[in-house]
Amino acid sequence: MHTIKRLALVASLVPLFAALAAGQTSRMTVRDYFMSMPAKYFSLDCCITIKDPRTAKEKYLKTYLTIEDTANGYMTASGDAAQEGFEMALFKRPNGGYLIGFYTYGEGGIEDTPWIVFLDYSNGRWTDLSKREVPGYSPETLEYKLPRYGTTIEVHKKVEDGDAPLLYRLTWKNGKFVKTE
């Protein structure tokens, strides 16, 4: 009887292990992606005394989390003087994975990292796909406003003061961004 139960348990876990082996991450939430993101994309200046990265991120979120909208794949957290904030949006791919839009802001900043990146996470590895996935990607001259609702990014000209004019929109369709007016 125990053998039958063990076989049934193993059989029920096969699809899960197959999905994990294939690198599918569709079961991950926006928080899961943030928690697994490497430090090169976001510095935790508020929590530098905490050695464990997961514990440091949990403390950061407990202090600064503004919005966690799991259903819409969106999260944002603020910062203060030295601690930067972030905004994160998930764009679902046809294969069930996600392209992750990640915007950081504040005084801190990470050397050699644009303020906004578009990342892929699969098989435990993070890859910056910004130039490949975003038409006209130029974080030096353009601002990208990530959506909480829907899948359309507003692209504005970067300006020092005042409102930045809307140049165009990038709409996520069939696993890629399409430029629209």
Sequence and secondary structure as in RCSB ss.txt:
>XXXX:A:sequence
MHTIKRLALVASLVPLFAALAAGQTSRMTVRDYFMSMPAKYFSLDCCITIKDPRTAKEKYLKTYLTIEDTANGYM
TASGDAAQEGFEMALFKRPNGGYLIGFYTYGEGGIEDTPWIVFLDYSNGRWTDLSKREVPGYSPETLEYKLPRYG
TTIEVHKKVEDGDAPLLYRLTWKNGKFVKTE
>XXXX:A:secstr
 HHHHHHHHHHHHHHHHHHHHTT  TT  HHHHHHH  GGG   GGGTT  SHHHHHHHHHHHHEEEEEGGGTEE
EE   SS  EEEEEEEE TTS EEEEEEEESS   TT  SEEEEEEETTEEEE HHHHSTT  TTTEEEE  SSS
SEEEEEE  SSS   EEEEEEEETTEEEEE 
